[in-house]
Amino acid sequence: MRVLVIGGGGYVAGLILPALAARHEVTVLDPRPSTGAHTHRTGSATDPADLAAAMVGADVILHTALANPAGHQLADAAHAFEVNVTSVHLALAAAHEAGVPHAVHLSSLSVYRDLTTRRLDESVPPDATDLYGLTKRLAEQVCHAAAFEWDMSVTVLRLAWPTTDQAWPAWALPGQPPRTHTADGAPVHALAADDLARAVLAALEHRDGFDVFHITGTDQDGRWSPAKARDVLRWEPRRR
């Protein structure tokens, strides 16, 4: 399968590219250089011409581009909306025009407020109001609209704290706390790269209109139900 990874030079994409390239023909679109057993195209996830050119020959797109704003200035908000929302719409529109029938979008459990304090499954409507969570919520709505309007299949994976295999169960993202805890102090395991890669590989094959799955490191105290991913994608984390 020919997979176009949009934003493939980023942290999350770097966790899964080796596993993807071992099984599929992978092209990365990113302004930053990337190395590995894949083809690299220099271009932007927000440039329609770059997206259209990269779509040629693709069988599926994997959208991994994201902006997690650190500040609270208007420029931070503009950048977050541009990358997290606009680039998703542009990528799906370019895929539609190129006849690419399927897309996988990497979202986040951050679409929920207070996600470590309550039990959540895919039936719970996203309700985040912070800048990052809000833009990820809107991106999912863009995916839903594309599936409806253009008769595409779009599979959304909501990730929780993806990390390197070496750092697991801690979170390896620079500048972030090494462990996350629930409100009552219980540690939350991050999502290991090898588990994430298996979920993405399954999502590339899953083509059933618009569908959403929670992909987490462990089901801490039954807080985030893994049932749907287990039953539909035949996926669950191996690291426990």
Summary of the structure (lengths in Angstrom):
residues: 240
radius of gyration: 16.7
end to end distance: 30.8
largest distance: 50.1
contacts: 817
relative contact order: 0.14
helix: 38%
strand: 20%
